[in-house]
Amino acid sequence: MHFKNILADDLGAWSTNGTKKLFYRAASKTKPVMKVGKEYFDDHKNRSVYQAMRMYYRNKSSPDLQKNGYLTGK
């Protein structure tokens, strides 16, 4: 599913209002999921770190109407 599907709601046009990126290390047998810094994500040797990006949208015809969407990936 494409992340822009969140905007398909028959409420008109939406504009991006900002993003926030967070990075997490995947859980293992001995360690729980842990929030880490961007430097761990940039290190290609560390394959168990993932990025979650929260995107904020505002409706163009009704600025009080807002919504959030999440996109995760490696």
MODELLER restraints for C-alpha pairs under 7 A, 6 or more apart:
rsr = mdl.restraints
at = mdl.atoms
rsr.add(forms.Gaussian(group=physical.xy_distance, feature=features.Distance(at['CA:3:A'], at['CA:71:A']), mean=6.54, stdev=0.5))
rsr.add(forms.Gaussian(group=physical.xy_distance, feature=features.Distance(at['CA:6:A'], at['CA:69:A']), mean=6.78, stdev=0.5))
rsr.add(forms.Gaussian(group=physical.xy_distance, feature=features.Distance(at['CA:7:A'], at['CA:14:A']), mean=6.85, stdev=0.5))
rsr.add(forms.Gaussian(group=physical.xy_distance, feature=features.Distance(at['CA:13:A'], at['CA:59:A']), mean=6.07, stdev=0.5))
rsr.add(forms.Gaussian(group=physical.xy_distance, feature=features.Distance(at['CA:13:A'], at['CA:60:A']), mean=5.66, stdev=0.5))
rsr.add(forms.Gaussian(group=physical.xy_distance, feature=features.Distance(at['CA:14:A'], at['CA:57:A']), mean=6.14, stdev=0.5))
rsr.add(forms.Gaussian(group=physical.xy_distance, feature=features.Distance(at['CA:14:A'], at['CA:58:A']), mean=5.58, stdev=0.5))
rsr.add(forms.Gaussian(group=physical.xy_distance, feature=features.Distance(at['CA:14:A'], at['CA:59:A']), mean=4.49, stdev=0.5))
rsr.add(forms.Gaussian(group=physical.xy_distance, feature=features.Distance(at['CA:14:A'], at['CA:60:A']), mean=5.51, stdev=0.5))
rsr.add(forms.Gaussian(group=physical.xy_distance, feature=features.Distance(at['CA:15:A'], at['CA:57:A']), mean=5.52, stdev=0.5))
rsr.add(forms.Gaussian(group=physical.xy_distance, feature=features.Distance(at['CA:15:A'], at['CA:58:A']), mean=5.49, stdev=0.5))
rsr.add(forms.Gaussian(group=physical.xy_distance, feature=features.Distance(at['CA:15:A'], at['CA:59:A']), mean=6.42, stdev=0.5))
rsr.add(forms.Gaussian(group=physical.xy_distance, feature=features.Distance(at['CA:15:A'], at['CA:60:A']), mean=6.47, stdev=0.5))
rsr.add(forms.Gaussian(group=physical.xy_distance, feature=features.Distance(at['CA:16:A'], at['CA:56:A']), mean=5.98, stdev=0.5))
rsr.add(forms.Gaussian(group=physical.xy_distance, feature=features.Distance(at['CA:16:A'], at['CA:57:A']), mean=4.59, stdev=0.5))
rsr.add(forms.Gaussian(group=physical.xy_distance, feature=features.Distance(at['CA:16:A'], at['CA:58:A']), mean=6.55, stdev=0.5))
rsr.add(forms.Gaussian(group=physical.xy_distance, feature=features.Distance(at['CA:17:A'], at['CA:56:A']), mean=5.11, stdev=0.5))
rsr.add(forms.Gaussian(group=physical.xy_distance, feature=features.Distance(at['CA:17:A'], at['CA:57:A']), mean=5.01, stdev=0.5))
rsr.add(forms.Gaussian(group=physical.xy_distance, feature=features.Distance(at['CA:17:A'], at['CA:58:A']), mean=6.15, stdev=0.5))
rsr.add(forms.Gaussian(group=physical.xy_distance, feature=features.Distance(at['CA:18:A'], at['CA:55:A']), mean=6.03, stdev=0.5))
rsr.add(forms.Gaussian(group=physical.xy_distance, feature=features.Distance(at['CA:18:A'], at['CA:56:A']), mean=5.29, stdev=0.5))
rsr.add(forms.Gaussian(group=physical.xy_distance, feature=features.Distance(at['CA:19:A'], at['CA:53:A']), mean=6.70, stdev=0.5))
rsr.add(forms.Gaussian(group=physical.xy_distance, feature=features.Distance(at['CA:19:A'], at['CA:54:A']), mean=5.55, stdev=0.5))
rsr.add(forms.Gaussian(group=physical.xy_distance, feature=features.Distance(at['CA:19:A'], at['CA:55:A']), mean=4.48, stdev=0.5))
rsr.add(forms.Gaussian(group=physical.xy_distance, feature=features.Distance(at['CA:19:A'], at['CA:56:A']), mean=6.08, stdev=0.5))
rsr.add(forms.Gaussian(group=physical.xy_distance, feature=features.Distance(at['CA:20:A'], at['CA:53:A']), mean=5.65, stdev=0.5))
rsr.add(forms.Gaussian(group=physical.xy_distance, feature=features.Distance(at['CA:20:A'], at['CA:54:A']), mean=5.19, stdev=0.5))
rsr.add(forms.Gaussian(group=physical.xy_distance, feature=features.Distance(at['CA:20:A'], at['CA:55:A']), mean=6.64, stdev=0.5))
rsr.add(forms.Gaussian(group=physical.xy_distance, feature=features.Distance(at['CA:21:A'], at['CA:51:A']), mean=6.79, stdev=0.5))
rsr.add(forms.Gaussian(group=physical.xy_distance, feature=features.Distance(at['CA:21:A'], at['CA:52:A']), mean=5.86, stdev=0.5))
rsr.add(forms.Gaussian(group=physical.xy_distance, feature=features.Distance(at['CA:21:A'], at['CA:53:A']), mean=4.43, stdev=0.5))
rsr.add(forms.Gaussian(group=physical.xy_distance, feature=features.Distance(at['CA:21:A'], at['CA:54:A']), mean=6.43, stdev=0.5))
rsr.add(forms.Gaussian(group=physical.xy_distance, feature=features.Distance(at['CA:22:A'], at['CA:51:A']), mean=5.80, stdev=0.5))
rsr.add(forms.Gaussian(group=physical.xy_distance, feature=features.Distance(at['CA:22:A'], at['CA:52:A']), mean=5.23, stdev=0.5))
rsr.add(forms.Gaussian(group=physical.xy_distance, feature=features.Distance(at['CA:22:A'], at['CA:53:A']), mean=6.26, stdev=0.5))
rsr.add(forms.Gaussian(group=physical.xy_distance, feature=features.Distance(at['CA:23:A'], at['CA:35:A']), mean=5.86, stdev=0.5))
rsr.add(forms.Gaussian(group=physical.xy_distance, feature=features.Distance(at['CA:23:A'], at['CA:36:A']), mean=5.46, stdev=0.5))
rsr.add(forms.Gaussian(group=physical.xy_distance, feature=features.Distance(at['CA:23:A'], at['CA:37:A']), mean=6.15, stdev=0.5))
rsr.add(forms.Gaussian(group=physical.xy_distance, feature=features.Distance(at['CA:23:A'], at['CA:38:A']), mean=6.38, stdev=0.5))
rsr.add(forms.Gaussian(group=physical.xy_distance, feature=features.Distance(at['CA:23:A'], at['CA:41:A']), mean=6.81, stdev=0.5))
rsr.add(forms.Gaussian(group=physical.xy_distance, feature=features.Distance(at['CA:23:A'], at['CA:49:A']), mean=6.78, stdev=0.5))
rsr.add(forms.Gaussian(group=physical.xy_distance, feature=features.Distance(at['CA:23:A'], at['CA:50:A']), mean=5.64, stdev=0.5))
rsr.add(forms.Gaussian(group=physical.xy_distance, feature=features.Distance(at['CA:23:A'], at['CA:51:A']), mean=4.54, stdev=0.5))
rsr.add(forms.Gaussian(group=physical.xy_distance, feature=features.Distance(at['CA:23:A'], at['CA:52:A']), mean=6.14, stdev=0.5))
rsr.add(forms.Gaussian(group=physical.xy_distance, feature=features.Distance(at['CA:24:A'], at['CA:33:A']), mean=6.74, stdev=0.5))
rsr.add(forms.Gaussian(group=physical.xy_distance, feature=features.Distance(at['CA:24:A'], at['CA:34:A']), mean=5.53, stdev=0.5))
rsr.add(forms.Gaussian(group=physical.xy_distance, feature=features.Distance(at['CA:24:A'], at['CA:35:A']), mean=4.39, stdev=0.5))
rsr.add(forms.Gaussian(group=physical.xy_distance, feature=features.Distance(at['CA:24:A'], at['CA:36:A']), mean=5.40, stdev=0.5))
rsr.add(forms.Gaussian(group=physical.xy_distance, feature=features.Distance(at['CA:24:A'], at['CA:49:A']), mean=5.49, stdev=0.5))
rsr.add(forms.Gaussian(group=physical.xy_distance, feature=features.Distance(at['CA:24:A'], at['CA:50:A']), mean=5.32, stdev=0.5))
rsr.add(forms.Gaussian(group=physical.xy_distance, feature=features.Distance(at['CA:24:A'], at['CA:51:A']), mean=6.44, stdev=0.5))
rsr.add(forms.Gaussian(group=physical.xy_distance, feature=features.Distance(at['CA:25:A'], at['CA:33:A']), mean=5.72, stdev=0.5))
rsr.add(forms.Gaussian(group=physical.xy_distance, feature=features.Distance(at['CA:25:A'], at['CA:34:A']), mean=5.24, stdev=0.5))
rsr.add(forms.Gaussian(group=physical.xy_distance, feature=features.Distance(at['CA:25:A'], at['CA:35:A']), mean=6.31, stdev=0.5))
rsr.add(forms.Gaussian(group=physical.xy_distance, feature=features.Distance(at['CA:25:A'], at['CA:36:A']), mean=6.50, stdev=0.5))
rsr.add(forms.Gaussian(group=physical.xy_distance, feature=features.Distance(at['CA:25:A'], at['CA:48:A']), mean=5.62, stdev=0.5))
rsr.add(forms.Gaussian(group=physical.xy_distance, feature=features.Distance(at['CA:25:A'], at['CA:49:A']), mean=4.26, stdev=0.5))
rsr.add(forms.Gaussian(group=physical.xy_distance, feature=features.Distance(at['CA:25:A'], at['CA:50:A']), mean=6.31, stdev=0.5))
rsr.add(forms.Gaussian(group=physical.xy_distance, feature=features.Distance(at['CA:26:A'], at['CA:33:A']), mean=5.13, stdev=0.5))
rsr.add(forms.Gaussian(group=physical.xy_distance, feature=features.Distance(at['CA:26:A'], at['CA:48:A']), mean=5.34, stdev=0.5))
rsr.add(forms.Gaussian(group=physical.xy_distance, feature=features.Distance(at['CA:26:A'], at['CA:49:A']), mean=6.07, stdev=0.5))
rsr.add(forms.Gaussian(group=physical.xy_distance, feature=features.Distance(at['CA:27:A'], at['CA:33:A']), mean=4.38, stdev=0.5))
rsr.add(forms.Gaussian(group=physical.xy_distance, feature=features.Distance(at['CA:40:A'], at['CA:46:A']), mean=6.81, stdev=0.5))
rsr.add(forms.Gaussian(group=physical.xy_distance, feature=features.Distance(at['CA:40:A'], at['CA:49:A']), mean=6.90, stdev=0.5))
rsr.add(forms.Gaussian(group=physical.xy_distance, feature=features.Distance(at['CA:41:A'], at['CA:49:A']), mean=5.58, stdev=0.5))
rsr.add(forms.Gaussian(group=physical.xy_distance, feature=features.Distance(at['CA:41:A'], at['CA:50:A']), mean=6.72, stdev=0.5))
rsr.add(forms.Gaussian(group=physical.xy_distance, feature=features.Distance(at['CA:50:A'], at['CA:73:A']), mean=5.84, stdev=0.5))
rsr.add(forms.Gaussian(group=physical.xy_distance, feature=features.Distance(at['CA:50:A'], at['CA:74:A']), mean=4.88, stdev=0.5))
rsr.add(forms.Gaussian(group=physical.xy_distance, feature=features.Distance(at['CA:51:A'], at['CA:72:A']), mean=5.65, stdev=0.5))
rsr.add(forms.Gaussian(group=physical.xy_distance, feature=features.Distance(at['CA:51:A'], at['CA:73:A']), mean=5.53, stdev=0.5))
rsr.add(forms.Gaussian(group=physical.xy_distance, feature=features.Distance(at['CA:51:A'], at['CA:74:A']), mean=6.03, stdev=0.5))
rsr.add(forms.Gaussian(group=physical.xy_distance, feature=features.Distance(at['CA:52:A'], at['CA:70:A']), mean=6.86, stdev=0.5))
rsr.add(forms.Gaussian(group=physical.xy_distance, feature=features.Distance(at['CA:52:A'], at['CA:71:A']), mean=5.79, stdev=0.5))
rsr.add(forms.Gaussian(group=physical.xy_distance, feature=features.Distance(at['CA:52:A'], at['CA:72:A']), mean=4.35, stdev=0.5))
rsr.add(forms.Gaussian(group=physical.xy_distance, feature=features.Distance(at['CA:52:A'], at['CA:73:A']), mean=6.69, stdev=0.5))
rsr.add(forms.Gaussian(group=physical.xy_distance, feature=features.Distance(at['CA:53:A'], at['CA:70:A']), mean=5.67, stdev=0.5))
rsr.add(forms.Gaussian(group=physical.xy_distance, feature=features.Distance(at['CA:53:A'], at['CA:71:A']), mean=5.16, stdev=0.5))
rsr.add(forms.Gaussian(group=physical.xy_distance, feature=features.Distance(at['CA:53:A'], at['CA:72:A']), mean=6.17, stdev=0.5))
rsr.add(forms.Gaussian(group=physical.xy_distance, feature=features.Distance(at['CA:54:A'], at['CA:68:A']), mean=6.74, stdev=0.5))
rsr.add(forms.Gaussian(group=physical.xy_distance, feature=features.Distance(at['CA:54:A'], at['CA:69:A']), mean=5.71, stdev=0.5))
rsr.add(forms.Gaussian(group=physical.xy_distance, feature=features.Distance(at['CA:54:A'], at['CA:70:A']), mean=4.63, stdev=0.5))
rsr.add(forms.Gaussian(group=physical.xy_distance, feature=features.Distance(at['CA:54:A'], at['CA:71:A']), mean=6.53, stdev=0.5))
rsr.add(forms.Gaussian(group=physical.xy_distance, feature=features.Distance(at['CA:55:A'], at['CA:68:A']), mean=5.62, stdev=0.5))
rsr.add(forms.Gaussian(group=physical.xy_distance, feature=features.Distance(at['CA:55:A'], at['CA:69:A']), mean=5.15, stdev=0.5))
rsr.add(forms.Gaussian(group=physical.xy_distance, feature=features.Distance(at['CA:55:A'], at['CA:70:A']), mean=6.23, stdev=0.5))
rsr.add(forms.Gaussian(group=physical.xy_distance, feature=features.Distance(at['CA:56:A'], at['CA:67:A']), mean=6.09, stdev=0.5))
rsr.add(forms.Gaussian(group=physical.xy_distance, feature=features.Distance(at['CA:56:A'], at['CA:68:A']), mean=4.70, stdev=0.5))
rsr.add(forms.Gaussian(group=physical.xy_distance, feature=features.Distance(at['CA:56:A'], at['CA:69:A']), mean=6.61, stdev=0.5))
rsr.add(forms.Gaussian(group=physical.xy_distance, feature=features.Distance(at['CA:57:A'], at['CA:66:A']), mean=5.62, stdev=0.5))
rsr.add(forms.Gaussian(group=physical.xy_distance, feature=features.Distance(at['CA:57:A'], at['CA:67:A']), mean=5.34, stdev=0.5))
rsr.add(forms.Gaussian(group=physical.xy_distance, feature=features.Distance(at['CA:57:A'], at['CA:68:A']), mean=6.17, stdev=0.5))
rsr.add(forms.Gaussian(group=physical.xy_distance, feature=features.Distance(at['CA:58:A'], at['CA:65:A']), mean=6.03, stdev=0.5))
rsr.add(forms.Gaussian(group=physical.xy_distance, feature=features.Distance(at['CA:58:A'], at['CA:66:A']), mean=4.55, stdev=0.5))
rsr.add(forms.Gaussian(group=physical.xy_distance, feature=features.Distance(at['CA:58:A'], at['CA:67:A']), mean=6.68, stdev=0.5))
rsr.add(forms.Gaussian(group=physical.xy_distance, feature=features.Distance(at['CA:59:A'], at['CA:65:A']), mean=5.54, stdev=0.5))
rsr.add(forms.Gaussian(group=physical.xy_distance, feature=features.Distance(at['CA:59:A'], at['CA:66:A']), mean=6.22, stdev=0.5))
